[in-house]
Amino acid sequence: MKSIYFTLILSFLAYNLFSQISIGQNDMPNTNDTIRLSTTTILNYNSTETGADYVWDFTNLTPTVQRVDTFVSLLSTPLTYNVVFNNFLDPNRATIAAQNPNSPSLIQQVQVTESYDFFKEASGYFSKVGFGAKINSVPTPVKYDVPERYYSFPLTYQTTDSSTSFYGFTVPGYGYYGQTITRKNEADGWGTISTPFGTFDAIRVKSTINLRDTIYYDTYSFGTSINRPTEYEYKWLANNMGIPILKITERNFTYSIEYQDSLRSTILSDKLINNKDLEIGIYPNPTTKVLNLDLPENFDGYAEIYSVNMQKLFSRTVSSANKSLDLNLENGTYFIKITSDDEVILMPFVITK
């Protein structure tokens, strides 16, 4: 009888030992990694569907658009950013950068384009230390006072951590903008996740994110702070995959999904999604109604708005002198397609009211 009990105990321990994975530094992205992501939206997501030895099935997802995320060395980013993020005397020196296809959403008066995110990978954590972007057309490095903790290692089931970060900068002719970021992470599930890309052993991490904007207007000698609605991220991480296998973002009861994928010929091509010959940005994103376009000088083209199902909702000519769109749309994710001659670019944006 003792032998049977002993065998059962060993079986139980072996099951837990080999079924639960652990995420560490070696599972984070490396320089020159290029990862294809599919993006889509869903009407709702039950975030309580998690726990130990859970099975998540997302195989029925249909991608709307794809992009390729690229991780680069610090030396390949603009020199202005290297001075700040590649300082060997700084304990929070970045170790890798990523070209960000979706520039940070700040406020309408602060236009952000061509951004890079800067991260620090270490044996005990993976954190974001800041970003660099053209802010109102001026290349600006923005370093967090405290790195934003994404993961603590080893990342296992029921691991928790949190961080509070702040950054701020002066906007010439406008005033001052700052933001406080509070992130709380909890590894609240482990098991198997299936997507159109495959099936993986994974850990789910729930992140609760609170943002607080601080604004000062020089013209009025007046400042204020505004709390944004709480956001949630649900991320599934697997070994040797660099970034999450799948991520769900919940913002104002709107759900968007991005997941690692292969090239899908049934959706828009890479050239359509990310034509680097067109230096175009949109802001603010999310927006309540008005979407502004950052267009090159002497630009003339055509703008079209599509739903996530690629139904055309709106169209209009645009130019460098006529670049604001007044949109009467419900809350949700949409796409703007901008065409000039034979060049096309497609970008997602969010309406929140």
MARKOLLO-851718 format. One record per residue (C-alpha): residue in three letters; x, y, z. Coordinates in nm, 4 decimals. Each point is the difference from the previous one (the first is absolute). Last residue first. Layout:
BEGIN
<"ala",<X,Y,Z>>
...
This chain:
BEGIN
<"lys",<-1.6590,5.8257,-2.6015>>
<"thr",<0.2674,-0.2352,-0.1338>>
<"ile",<0.0807,-0.0446,-0.3707>>
<"val",<0.3101,-0.2079,-0.0712>>
<"phe",<0.2487,0.0107,-0.2867>>
<"pro",<0.1570,-0.2491,-0.2409>>
<"met",<0.2307,0.1056,-0.2858>>
<"leu",<0.0001,-0.0816,-0.3738>>
<"ile",<0.2481,0.1466,-0.2478>>
<"val",<-0.0202,0.0256,-0.3793>>
<"glu",<0.2330,0.1197,-0.2731>>
<"asp",<-0.1089,-0.0002,-0.3679>>
<"asp",<-0.0852,0.3732,-0.0123>>
<"ser",<-0.0734,0.0866,0.3651>>
<"thr",<-0.2327,-0.2252,0.1987>>
<"ile",<-0.0813,0.0080,0.3700>>
<"lys",<-0.1943,-0.2869,0.1564>>
<"ile",<-0.1318,0.0597,0.3513>>
<"phe",<-0.0977,-0.3023,0.2065>>
<"tyr",<-0.2529,-0.0310,0.2804>>
<"thr",<-0.0154,-0.1283,0.3584>>
<"gly",<-0.3035,0.0694,0.2172>>
<"asn",<-0.2277,0.2598,0.1540>>
<"glu",<-0.2577,0.1250,-0.2488>>
<"leu",<0.0928,0.2329,-0.2839>>
<"asn",<-0.0726,0.3618,-0.0948>>
<"leu",<0.3388,0.0902,-0.1437>>
<"asp",<0.1297,0.3528,-0.0598>>
<"leu",<0.3196,-0.0571,-0.1991>>
<"ser",<0.2838,0.2537,0.0204>>
<"lys",<0.2608,0.0281,-0.2763>>
<"asn",<-0.0944,0.2780,-0.2404>>
<"ala",<0.3114,0.2102,-0.0689>>
<"ser",<0.2426,-0.2959,-0.0310>>
<"ser",<-0.2692,-0.1677,-0.2076>>
<"val",<-0.3020,-0.2245,0.0377>>
<"thr",<-0.2785,-0.1153,-0.2328>>
<"arg",<-0.2878,-0.1731,0.1716>>
<"ser",<-0.1428,-0.3428,0.0751>>
<"phe",<-0.2141,-0.1506,0.2770>>
<"leu",<-0.1438,-0.3342,0.1091>>
<"lys",<0.1653,-0.2599,-0.2269>>
<"gln",<-0.0600,-0.3512,0.1344>>
<"met",<0.3323,-0.1668,0.0800>>
<"asn",<-0.1463,-0.2261,0.2710>>
<"val",<0.1920,0.2035,0.2578>>
<"ser",<-0.1870,0.3048,-0.1347>>
<"tyr",<0.1583,0.2133,-0.2694>>
<"ile",<0.0791,0.3717,-0.0354>>
<"glu",<0.1306,0.1339,-0.3324>>
<"ala",<0.2450,0.2850,-0.0606>>
<"tyr",<0.1096,0.1295,-0.3430>>
<"gly",<0.3090,0.1838,-0.1061>>
<"asp",<0.1882,0.3240,-0.0370>>
<"phe",<0.3185,0.0689,0.1952>>
<"asn",<0.1850,0.3273,-0.0537>>
<"glu",<0.1957,-0.0494,0.3251>>
<"pro",<-0.0295,-0.3467,0.1503>>
<"leu",<-0.3143,-0.0909,0.1934>>
<"asp",<-0.0680,-0.0415,0.3734>>
<"leu",<-0.3737,-0.0663,-0.0021>>
<"asn",<-0.2431,0.1084,0.2689>>
<"leu",<-0.2932,-0.2141,0.1151>>
<"val",<-0.2891,0.1883,0.1620>>
<"lys",<-0.2652,-0.2039,0.1809>>
<"thr",<0.0911,-0.1419,0.3409>>
<"thr",<0.3541,-0.0985,-0.0852>>
<"pro",<0.2218,-0.2958,0.0934>>
<"asn",<0.2334,0.0893,-0.1693>>
<"pro",<0.0451,0.3754,-0.0171>>
<"tyr",<0.1459,0.0104,-0.2571>>
<"ile",<0.0887,-0.1620,-0.3317>>
<"gly",<0.3361,-0.0382,-0.1715>>
<"ile",<0.1292,0.0002,-0.3564>>
<"glu",<0.3470,-0.0357,-0.1450>>
<"leu",<-0.1027,-0.1775,-0.3211>>
<"asp",<0.2965,-0.1843,-0.1495>>
<"lys",<-0.0107,-0.2237,0.3084>>
<"asn",<-0.3065,-0.1802,-0.1330>>
<"asn",<-0.1214,-0.1924,0.3012>>
<"ile",<-0.3393,-0.1591,-0.0462>>
<"leu",<-0.0387,0.0182,-0.3751>>
<"lys",<0.3566,-0.1082,-0.0588>>
<"asp",<-0.0445,-0.2856,0.2494>>
<"ser",<-0.2937,-0.1338,-0.1990>>
<"leu",<-0.3624,0.0141,0.1103>>
<"ile",<-0.1826,-0.3162,0.0941>>
<"thr",<-0.0640,-0.3398,-0.1586>>
<"ser",<0.3681,-0.0634,-0.0718>>
<"arg",<0.0701,-0.0565,0.3684>>
<"leu",<0.3686,0.0147,0.0951>>
<"ser",<0.0609,-0.1986,0.3178>>
<"asp",<-0.1223,0.1022,0.3429>>
<"gln",<0.0838,0.1398,0.3395>>
<"tyr",<-0.3072,0.1494,0.1607>>
<"glu",<-0.1724,0.3354,0.0352>>
<"ile",<-0.3436,0.0452,0.1485>>
<"ser",<-0.2171,0.3055,0.0597>>
<"tyr",<-0.2822,0.0308,0.2518>>
<"thr",<-0.2089,0.3122,0.0601>>
<"phe",<-0.1546,0.0366,0.3467>>
<"asn",<0.1791,0.3349,0.0465>>
<"arg",<0.3366,-0.1664,-0.0741>>
<"glu",<0.0508,-0.3742,0.0243>>
<"thr",<0.3143,-0.1230,-0.1753>>
<"ile",<0.0288,-0.3701,-0.0850>>
<"lys",<0.3475,-0.1357,-0.0701>>
<"leu",<0.1000,-0.3254,-0.1703>>
<"ile",<0.3226,-0.1976,-0.0345>>
<"pro",<0.1591,0.2697,0.2134>>
<"ile",<0.3448,0.1256,-0.1063>>
<"gly",<0.3322,-0.1746,-0.0499>>
<"met",<-0.1368,-0.3485,-0.0811>>
<"asn",<0.2689,-0.2161,0.1649>>
<"asn",<-0.2312,-0.1342,0.2720>>
<"ala",<-0.3611,0.1098,0.0014>>
<"leu",<-0.1770,0.3143,0.1214>>
<"trp",<-0.3757,0.0662,-0.0072>>
<"lys",<-0.0932,0.3622,0.0638>>
<"tyr",<-0.3169,0.1577,0.1410>>
<"glu",<0.0199,0.3793,0.0101>>
<"tyr",<-0.2377,0.2231,0.1936>>
<"glu",<-0.0622,0.3745,-0.0118>>
<"thr",<-0.1358,0.2258,0.2740>>
<"pro",<-0.1721,0.3154,-0.1267>>
<"arg",<0.2333,0.3011,-0.0204>>
<"asn",<0.0652,0.2198,0.3026>>
<"ile",<0.0446,0.3714,-0.0734>>
<"ser",<0.2418,0.2453,0.1579>>
<"thr",<-0.0201,0.3783,-0.0407>>
<"gly",<0.2101,0.3054,-0.0738>>
<"phe",<-0.0598,0.3687,-0.0604>>
<"ser",<0.2174,0.2918,-0.0996>>
<"tyr",<-0.2563,0.0590,-0.2773>>
<"thr",<0.2380,0.0237,-0.2964>>
<"asp",<0.2575,-0.2265,0.1632>>
<"tyr",<-0.2514,-0.2853,0.0321>>
<"tyr",<0.1085,-0.2722,0.2445>>
<"ile",<-0.1148,-0.3606,-0.0386>>
<"thr",<0.0423,-0.3077,0.2202>>
<"asp",<-0.1533,-0.3190,-0.1369>>
<"arg",<-0.0669,-0.2956,0.2315>>
<"leu",<0.0081,-0.3540,-0.1348>>
<"asn",<-0.1146,-0.3159,0.1779>>
<"ile",<0.0941,-0.3431,-0.1320>>
<"thr",<-0.1152,-0.3376,0.1336>>
<"ser",<0.2067,-0.2798,-0.1539>>
<"lys",<-0.1185,-0.3616,-0.0129>>
<"val",<0.2698,-0.2522,-0.0864>>
<"arg",<-0.0892,-0.3385,-0.1478>>
<"ile",<0.2660,-0.2715,-0.0014>>
<"ala",<0.0370,-0.2229,-0.3047>>
<"asp",<0.0452,-0.3444,-0.1482>>
<"phe",<-0.0604,0.0599,-0.3698>>
<"thr",<-0.2346,-0.0994,-0.2820>>
<"gly",<0.0283,0.1458,-0.3508>>
<"phe",<-0.0226,0.3151,-0.2153>>
<"pro",<-0.3812,0.0088,-0.0282>>
<"thr",<0.0045,0.0078,0.3821>>
<"ser",<0.0070,-0.2702,0.2674>>
<"ile",<0.1016,0.0702,0.3603>>
<"thr",<0.1004,-0.2677,0.2507>>
<"gly",<0.0362,0.0322,0.3761>>
<"trp",<0.0861,0.2691,0.2498>>
<"gly",<-0.2037,0.2709,0.1657>>
<"asp",<0.0030,0.3084,0.2204>>
<"ala",<0.3497,0.1358,-0.0551>>
<"glu",<-0.0721,0.3385,0.1562>>
<"asn",<0.1333,0.3358,-0.1127>>
<"lys",<-0.0779,0.3450,0.1423>>
<"arg",<0.0939,0.3037,-0.2082>>
<"thr",<-0.0190,0.3631,0.1103>>
<"ile",<0.1000,0.2511,-0.2656>>
<"thr",<0.0247,0.3719,0.0821>>
<"gln",<0.0001,0.2358,-0.2973>>
<"gly",<0.1409,0.3433,-0.0671>>
<"tyr",<-0.0653,0.2854,-0.2408>>
<"tyr",<0.1233,0.3562,0.0256>>
<"gly",<-0.0743,0.3211,-0.1842>>
<"tyr",<-0.1215,0.0802,-0.3483>>
<"gly",<0.2369,0.2050,-0.2090>>
<"pro",<0.2828,-0.2462,0.0537>>
<"val",<-0.1219,-0.3253,0.1647>>
<"thr",<0.1940,-0.0597,0.3203>>
<"phe",<0.0473,-0.3582,0.1187>>
<"gly",<-0.1234,-0.2465,0.2605>>
<"tyr",<0.0460,-0.3586,0.1076>>
<"phe",<-0.1260,-0.2083,0.2888>>
<"ser",<0.0077,-0.3628,0.1054>>
<"thr",<-0.1792,-0.2060,0.2638>>
<"ser",<0.0784,-0.3706,0.0083>>
<"ser",<-0.1640,-0.3280,0.0937>>
<"asp",<0.0751,-0.3682,0.0522>>
<"thr",<-0.1837,-0.3305,0.0365>>
<"thr",<0.0915,-0.3648,-0.0675>>
<"gln",<-0.3052,-0.2246,0.0400>>
<"tyr",<0.1188,-0.2515,-0.2666>>
<"thr",<0.3628,0.0516,-0.0947>>
<"leu",<0.2153,0.2822,-0.1334>>
<"pro",<0.3599,-0.0577,0.1072>>
<"phe",<0.0397,0.2825,-0.0487>>
<"ser",<-0.2075,0.3171,0.0456>>
<"tyr",<-0.2006,0.1250,-0.2971>>
<"tyr",<-0.1149,0.3326,-0.1501>>
<"arg",<0.1518,0.2373,0.2572>>
<"glu",<-0.0181,0.3631,-0.1144>>
<"pro",<0.3442,0.1433,0.0693>>
<"val",<0.0107,0.2766,0.2660>>
<"asp",<0.0630,0.3635,-0.1019>>
<"tyr",<-0.1110,-0.0925,-0.3496>>
<"lys",<0.2113,0.1351,-0.2857>>
<"val",<-0.1510,0.1935,-0.2915>>
<"pro",<0.2449,0.0596,-0.2857>>
<"thr",<-0.1316,0.2692,-0.2379>>
<"pro",<0.0374,0.0324,-0.3778>>
<"val",<-0.1933,0.3242,-0.0817>>
<"ser",<-0.2976,-0.0307,-0.2416>>
<"asn",<-0.2612,0.0929,0.2661>>
<"ile",<0.1521,-0.2795,0.2035>>
<"lys",<0.2109,-0.2178,-0.2287>>
<"ala",<0.0551,-0.3083,0.2081>>
<"gly",<0.2213,-0.1698,0.2551>>
<"phe",<-0.1367,-0.2273,0.2671>>
<"gly",<0.0620,-0.0916,0.3604>>
<"val",<0.1538,-0.2571,0.2343>>
<"lys",<-0.2326,-0.2897,-0.0764>>
<"ser",<0.0751,-0.2949,0.2240>>
<"phe",<0.0895,-0.3694,-0.0166>>
<"tyr",<0.1095,-0.1473,0.3341>>
<"gly",<0.2350,-0.2118,0.2101>>
<"ser",<0.2684,-0.1136,-0.2434>>
<"ala",<-0.0108,0.3323,-0.1782>>
<"glu",<-0.1644,0.1423,-0.3126>>
<"lys",<-0.0391,0.3767,-0.0149>>
<"phe",<-0.2398,0.1449,-0.2542>>
<"phe",<-0.0229,0.3036,-0.2279>>
<"asp",<-0.3070,0.0693,-0.2139>>
<"tyr",<0.0535,0.1833,-0.3284>>
<"ser",<-0.2339,0.2597,-0.1483>>
<"glu",<-0.0455,0.1447,-0.3468>>
<"thr",<-0.2865,0.2338,0.0958>>
<"val",<-0.1445,0.1809,0.3042>>
<"gln",<-0.2105,0.3189,-0.0304>>
<"val",<-0.0628,0.1705,0.3331>>
<"gln",<-0.2948,0.2419,-0.0182>>
<"gln",<-0.2498,-0.2862,-0.0219>>
<"ile",<0.1261,-0.1765,0.3100>>
<"leu",<0.2274,-0.3022,0.0491>>
<"ser",<-0.0469,-0.3201,-0.2000>>
<"pro",<0.3379,-0.1678,-0.0372>>
<"ser",<0.0992,-0.0801,-0.3608>>
<"asn",<-0.1398,-0.3185,-0.1498>>
<"pro",<0.2503,-0.1564,-0.2411>>
<"asn",<0.2617,-0.0015,0.2787>>
<"gln",<0.3498,-0.0843,-0.1208>>
<"ala",<0.1448,-0.2034,0.2835>>
<"ala",<0.3111,0.0625,0.2050>>
<"ile",<0.2393,-0.2207,0.1967>>
<"thr",<0.2360,0.0239,0.2996>>
<"ala",<-0.1208,0.3232,0.1608>>
<"arg",<0.2113,0.1577,0.2750>>
<"asn",<-0.1762,-0.0085,0.3352>>
<"pro",<0.3222,-0.0193,0.2011>>
<"asp",<0.1225,0.3045,-0.2008>>
<"leu",<0.3795,0.0187,-0.0339>>
<"phe",<-0.0097,-0.1802,-0.3359>>
<"asn",<-0.2247,0.2714,-0.1458>>
<"asn",<-0.1922,-0.1571,-0.2897>>
<"phe",<-0.3468,0.1405,0.0736>>
<"val",<0.0706,0.3741,0.0204>>
<"val",<0.2808,0.0608,-0.2496>>
<"asn",<-0.1300,-0.2822,-0.2169>>
<"tyr",<-0.3350,0.1760,-0.0465>>
<"thr",<0.1492,0.3068,-0.1685>>
<"leu",<0.2202,-0.2283,-0.2110>>
<"pro",<-0.3061,-0.1505,-0.1714>>
<"thr",<-0.0435,-0.3780,0.0487>>
<"ser",<0.2356,-0.2568,-0.1564>>
<"leu",<0.2455,0.0289,0.2878>>
<"leu",<-0.2655,-0.1162,0.2466>>
<"ser",<-0.0277,-0.3324,-0.1780>>
<"val",<-0.3261,-0.0862,-0.1716>>
<"phe",<-0.3240,-0.1864,0.0606>>
<"thr",<-0.2436,-0.0083,-0.2914>>
<"asp",<-0.3759,-0.0442,0.0187>>
<"val",<-0.1645,-0.1170,-0.3221>>
<"arg",<-0.3606,0.0993,-0.0733>>
<"gln",<-0.3229,-0.1737,-0.0867>>
<"val",<-0.3609,0.1088,-0.0522>>
<"thr",<-0.3484,-0.1376,0.0550>>
<"pro",<0.0963,-0.3402,0.1329>>
<"thr",<-0.2723,-0.2624,0.0554>>
<"leu",<0.0064,-0.1653,0.3412>>
<"asn",<-0.1669,-0.3424,0.0239>>
<"thr",<0.3072,-0.1717,0.1465>>
<"phe",<-0.0187,0.2036,0.3198>>
<"asp",<-0.0382,-0.2944,0.2379>>
<"trp",<0.1351,0.0364,0.3528>>
<"val",<0.0559,-0.3184,0.2038>>
<"tyr",<0.0669,0.0454,0.3722>>
<"asp",<0.2449,-0.2017,0.2121>>
<"ala",<-0.0305,0.2478,0.2877>>
<"gly",<-0.2238,0.3024,-0.0428>>
<"thr",<-0.1694,0.2000,-0.2732>>
<"glu",<-0.3410,0.0835,-0.1436>>
<"thr",<-0.0676,0.2968,0.2287>>
<"ser",<0.0952,0.2424,-0.2798>>
<"asn",<-0.3212,-0.0695,-0.1900>>
<"tyr",<0.0589,0.1852,-0.3256>>
<"asn",<-0.2475,0.2014,-0.2037>>
<"leu",<-0.0667,0.1375,-0.3470>>
<"ile",<0.3256,-0.1205,-0.1497>>
<"thr",<0.2633,0.1871,-0.1977>>
<"thr",<0.2761,-0.0960,-0.2440>>
<"thr",<0.3750,0.0263,-0.0427>>
<"ser",<0.2498,-0.2475,-0.1443>>
<"leu",<0.3621,0.0268,0.1048>>
<"arg",<0.3183,-0.0929,-0.1845>>
<"ile",<0.3150,-0.0003,0.2113>>
<"thr",<0.3365,0.1277,-0.1200>>
<"asp",<0.2868,-0.0631,0.2409>>
<"asn",<0.3079,0.2023,-0.0934>>
<"thr",<0.1078,0.0473,0.3642>>
<"asn",<-0.1589,-0.2574,0.2280>>
<"pro",<-0.3475,-0.0217,0.1504>>
<"met",<-0.0681,-0.1540,0.3450>>
<"asp",<-0.0072,-0.3748,0.0709>>
<"asn",<0.3675,-0.0061,0.1016>>
<"gln",<-0.0778,0.2444,0.2810>>
<"gly",<-0.2375,-0.2396,0.1693>>
<"ile",<-0.3435,-0.1616,-0.0273>>
<"ser",<-0.0776,-0.3169,0.1956>>
<"ile",<-0.2191,-0.2819,-0.1273>>
<"gln",<-0.2507,-0.2036,0.1947>>
<"ser",<-0.0645,-0.3504,-0.1270>>
<"phe",<0.3403,-0.1570,0.0726>>
<"leu",<0.0335,0.0686,0.3719>>
<"asn",<-0.3696,-0.0153,0.0781>>
<"tyr",<-0.0391,-0.3423,-0.1616>>
<"ala",<0.3272,-0.1244,0.1502>>
<"leu",<-0.1142,0.0983,0.3469>>
<"phe",<-0.3331,-0.1759,-0.0416>>
<"ser",<0.1651,-0.3132,-0.1418>>
<"leu",<0.2480,-0.0064,0.2870>>
<"ile",<-0.2841,0.0294,0.2509>>
<"leu",<-0.1931,-0.2797,-0.1714>>
<"thr",<0.3055,-0.2272,0.0002>>
<"phe",<0.0558,0.0616,0.3721>>
<"tyr",<-0.3631,-0.0777,0.0745>>
<"ile",<0.0231,-0.3258,-0.1971>>
<"ser",<0.3243,-0.0999,0.1732>>
<"lys",<-0.1528,0.0718,0.3378>>
<"met",<-0.2797,-0.2421,-0.0878>>
